Amino acid sequence: SNQTLAQLNGSLEAVLAGQIANEIGSAVDRMFFSEVVGTIADNAADGTASHLPTYAELTALEGTVGDAHALGANCAYVTTPGMRALLAGQGKFGTGSGQAFVENGELYGYNIAATNIAELKNATAGRVALVFGNFDMAAVCYWNGLDLLIDPYTESPKGITRMVAQVYAQAKPMYASAFTKILLDDDFAADE
């Protein structure tokens, strides 16, 4: 609002700058994972798994990327927070084995990150992606800096100054074989 802008100080400015940076980062993440989930071949033989992945299925993901000579120091898993939580409760070698899939933020020795970006979920098909890949092979290109348009006119009757931030970017895998995924049923947890 205009009142907030009039009271602007260094800390509020930092908050606004942080929010803009987070939104731009989220947009780049959505762009990248849309490309990976939409175009990278699924590692499950039938295209989906109707159960939590087994330890063998997880090691097969590493094998797929390794067969493409794409394993590297920055390999990791990415999925949704709900799927990461389900995997954390899953035993490597069956129920009661005492060894969880996810321990100390790692899945099968690789970091596992969780995000709520919609590109990892297909709500209409009831699927969630578990992506594995070498994120050193992720390319993010920016064609300009941040264009920030301050518009005090459009919403002026409401006492609001509109800000529009634009960044021209592209995010894609440099080497598609450096990434693979399993699409998992989003509703299997209810069956267990």
ABEGO torsion letter per residue (X at the ends): XAAAAAABBAAAAAAAAAAAAAAAAAAAAAAAAAAAAAABBBABAAGBBABBBBAAAAAAAAAAAAAAGABBAABBBBBBAAAAAAAAABBAAEBGAGBBABBGGBBGGBBBBBBABAAABBAAAGBBBBBBBBAAABBBBBABBBBBBBBAAAAAAAGBBBBBBBBBBBBBBABAAABBBBBBBAAAAAAX
